[in-house]
Amino acid sequence: MRFFTFFLIALIFIACQEGVSPADGERESFVSGKLIVISGKSSWPSPDSAKELRMIVVPEYPPYNILSDILEGRAYLSDTLPRFIDTIPYRVKIQKTPMETAYILASLRFGTIIQQRMIGFYKKNLESKIPDKLYIDKGVYLKDLDIFIDFYNLPEQQPIK
């Protein structure tokens, strides 16, 4: 729960970040894919329990200090994504690369800004209980990093270290 508290506080501070310098632009990379709700679009929680959906790319799993990671440019957020459909495209810009270790997580806000739940993560093996780590090199666009979501069988919430 602390992970999501820090995650939401970080959203507030993102607007305060400085602009991107030309040197930063040369290092930009992207990760993209789809969130695929395998339990079907009818399995979404009610609208009052599914207020906002975002992707986050973090340097460690479980995240230790998400606020610090976002403010220092080690973790990245997507724009708000659509909800209540069964296939949702996403894209996250990674400004500082290479990113030696990256984990891609899907987060659903179900209440106040600090009430978040991880609903999925990128993994190659659908049976895996932990996300796969990626290496994100300078200037790359990693595509087809699909995340499968089953609202009847959500991932275990990892405790913060």
Steps between C-alpha positions, in 0.01 A plus 500: 500500500794734567608448139175642373503782754839610369381443143208734542696769678746485213220577255456833676868586464530401134356830388787674681777331301724709280469482123693253292839621382628412150743251655210324674306474174779299342462236771121458483366152457150356511331183619159409369252222477147417596319423819284201415220426745475124464212484747298718258382858510204402719746403776615858565421628848219755521586857388525620860764229560698557179567872486831522315730263312871566436815315408820546694854393414713453812866405551437233765227261607342537737559874482685633802454879480279586204480871579877537499526287185253720310643830619855393417403366157540128572127409473250609236120528473261476208217738437164394643368205299142409402313251717207257465616350169683174438804626303680820599810627318767667712825685443751630754783737413831420668712813502824385660653194344644252509276365771690193619203340676138590432170346609169599339199509732131588452341694784129564562387776736191380684447785746691803612830587340685270741272199443661304216520135405738328263281311254769358275860506386708405199613138504595259223359194677132543584538267800773712661421674829760775451563743214782453252773759500596683184804691383400823324778633281549854374261607224303174470128438463408170662164383365256219569567487874149377570364459850218258573251595771260265671282691744398168659864410568703819561871481589601487861588843631868501584604657829735799486856424615 
